Amino acid sequence: MSEGDSGMTRASVVILTSEYRIRGELSLAPDERVTDYVTSARNFIAVTNAEVRANDGRIVFNADFLNVHRDHIQVIAPFELTHKN
């Protein structure tokens, strides 16, 4: 995680839906966990610096910002816990 100018913390995450793997960043309040952010969000999760891949691995698109509907999220995890060693 890194801290931005606004005091918010940027957390690099991976989000899995039934059709996509999204890698991007969430802006969290100080001391807020990814779990806290997701459970307190209304309908959408704001993701910045996003890379969206299809399940077959091909890049569908990149976006500076996108919203992901909470109901479509199957898994969300900090990126550092998801990469292969």
C-alpha atoms as a printed R data frame, in Angstrom:
   type eleno elety resid chain resno       x       y       z
1  ATOM     1    CA   MET     A     1   0.000   0.000   0.000
2  ATOM     2    CA   SER     A     2   1.130   3.533  -0.643
3  ATOM     3    CA   GLU     A     3  -0.107   6.875   0.617
4  ATOM     4    CA   GLY     A     4  -1.293   9.581  -1.752
5  ATOM     5    CA   ASP     A     5  -1.398  13.366  -1.356
6  ATOM     6    CA   SER     A     6  -4.909  13.305   0.158
7  ATOM     7    CA   GLY     A     7  -3.892  11.072   3.061
8  ATOM     8    CA   MET     A     8  -5.728   8.186   1.444
9  ATOM     9    CA   THR     A     9  -3.911   4.881   1.077
10 ATOM    10    CA   ARG     A    10  -3.792   3.164  -2.303
11 ATOM    11    CA   ALA     A    11  -4.163  -0.597  -2.106
12 ATOM    12    CA   SER     A    12  -3.280  -2.720  -5.119
13 ATOM    13    CA   VAL     A    13  -5.943  -5.428  -5.489
14 ATOM    14    CA   VAL     A    14  -7.093  -8.253  -7.718
15 ATOM    15    CA   ILE     A    15 -10.834  -8.638  -8.277
16 ATOM    16    CA   LEU     A    16 -12.291 -11.779  -9.809
17 ATOM    17    CA   THR     A    17 -15.725 -11.860 -11.409
18 ATOM    18    CA   SER     A    18 -17.319 -14.680 -13.386
19 ATOM    19    CA   GLU     A    19 -15.826 -13.284 -16.614
20 ATOM    20    CA   TYR     A    20 -12.910 -11.010 -15.692
21 ATOM    21    CA   ARG     A    21  -9.762 -10.613 -13.626
22 ATOM    22    CA   ILE     A    22  -9.280  -6.972 -12.692
23 ATOM    23    CA   ARG     A    23  -6.056  -5.631 -11.275
24 ATOM    24    CA   GLY     A    24  -6.148  -2.082  -9.972
25 ATOM    25    CA   GLU     A    25  -6.077   0.176  -6.953
26 ATOM    26    CA   LEU     A    26  -8.581   1.132  -4.272
27 ATOM    27    CA   SER     A    27  -8.327   4.371  -2.287
28 ATOM    28    CA   LEU     A    28  -8.681   3.549   1.380
29 ATOM    29    CA   ALA     A    29  -8.978   5.834   4.395
30 ATOM    30    CA   PRO     A    30  -6.082   5.619   6.855
31 ATOM    31    CA   ASP     A    31  -6.149   2.272   8.696
32 ATOM    32    CA   GLU     A    32  -9.061   1.022   6.536
33 ATOM    33    CA   ARG     A    33  -8.824  -2.567   5.329
34 ATOM    34    CA   VAL     A    34  -9.948  -3.767   1.880
35 ATOM    35    CA   THR     A    35 -12.678  -5.778   3.636
36 ATOM    36    CA   ASP     A    36 -13.942  -2.660   5.422
37 ATOM    37    CA   TYR     A    37 -14.032  -0.721   2.142
38 ATOM    38    CA   VAL     A    38 -15.964  -3.412   0.283
39 ATOM    39    CA   THR     A    39 -18.534  -4.011   3.014
40 ATOM    40    CA   SER     A    40 -19.195  -0.287   3.449
41 ATOM    41    CA   ALA     A    41 -19.485   0.434  -0.298
42 ATOM    42    CA   ARG     A    42 -22.953   0.838  -1.697
43 ATOM    43    CA   ASN     A    43 -23.418  -0.720  -5.134
44 ATOM    44    CA   PHE     A    44 -20.074  -0.045  -6.804
45 ATOM    45    CA   ILE     A    45 -16.384  -0.346  -5.993
46 ATOM    46    CA   ALA     A    46 -14.233   2.444  -7.479
47 ATOM    47    CA   VAL     A    47 -11.060   1.036  -9.057
48 ATOM    48    CA   THR     A    48  -8.256   3.178 -10.481
49 ATOM    49    CA   ASN     A    49  -5.349   2.235 -12.751
50 ATOM    50    CA   ALA     A    50  -7.291  -0.843 -13.792
51 ATOM    51    CA   GLU     A    51  -6.284  -3.643 -16.132
52 ATOM    52    CA   VAL     A    52  -9.184  -5.893 -17.133
53 ATOM    53    CA   ARG     A    53  -8.422  -9.367 -18.458
54 ATOM    54    CA   ALA     A    54 -10.780 -12.048 -19.747
55 ATOM    55    CA   ASN     A    55 -10.593 -15.470 -18.117
56 ATOM    56    CA   ASP     A    56  -8.389 -16.664 -21.002
57 ATOM    57    CA   GLY     A    57  -5.778 -14.037 -20.012
58 ATOM    58    CA   ARG     A    58  -6.185 -11.607 -22.906
59 ATOM    59    CA   ILE     A    59  -6.335  -7.922 -21.997
60 ATOM    60    CA   VAL     A    60  -9.827  -6.552 -22.646
61 ATOM    61    CA   PHE     A    61  -8.961  -2.948 -21.745
62 ATOM    62    CA   ASN     A    62  -7.085  -0.640 -19.400
63 ATOM    63    CA   ALA     A    63  -8.768   2.277 -17.644
64 ATOM    64    CA   ASP     A    64  -7.696   5.087 -15.363
65 ATOM    65    CA   PHE     A    65 -11.001   4.586 -13.523
66 ATOM    66    CA   LEU     A    66 -13.860   2.118 -13.531
67 ATOM    67    CA   ASN     A    67 -16.668   1.024 -11.240
68 ATOM    68    CA   VAL     A    68 -17.242  -2.648 -10.458
69 ATOM    69    CA   HIS     A    69 -20.675  -3.646  -9.187
70 ATOM    70    CA   ARG     A    70 -20.396  -5.382  -5.807
71 ATOM    71    CA   ASP     A    71 -22.807  -8.140  -6.843
72 ATOM    72    CA   HIS     A    72 -20.383  -9.285  -9.571
73 ATOM    73    CA   ILE     A    73 -17.357  -9.621  -7.296
74 ATOM    74    CA   GLN     A    74 -16.578 -13.234  -6.448
75 ATOM    75    CA   VAL     A    75 -13.120 -12.652  -4.926
76 ATOM    76    CA   ILE     A    76 -11.165  -9.540  -3.970
77 ATOM    77    CA   ALA     A    77  -7.687  -9.730  -2.478
78 ATOM    78    CA   PRO     A    78  -4.634  -7.535  -2.002
79 ATOM    79    CA   PHE     A    79  -2.342  -8.056  -5.006
80 ATOM    80    CA   GLU     A    80   0.678  -8.953  -2.878
81 ATOM    81    CA   LEU     A    81  -1.216 -12.005  -1.607
82 ATOM    82    CA   THR     A    82  -2.148 -13.253  -5.092
83 ATOM    83    CA   HIS     A    83   1.026 -13.361  -7.175
84 ATOM    84    CA   LYS     A    84   2.791 -16.648  -7.756
85 ATOM    85    CA   ASN     A    85   6.228 -17.245  -6.277
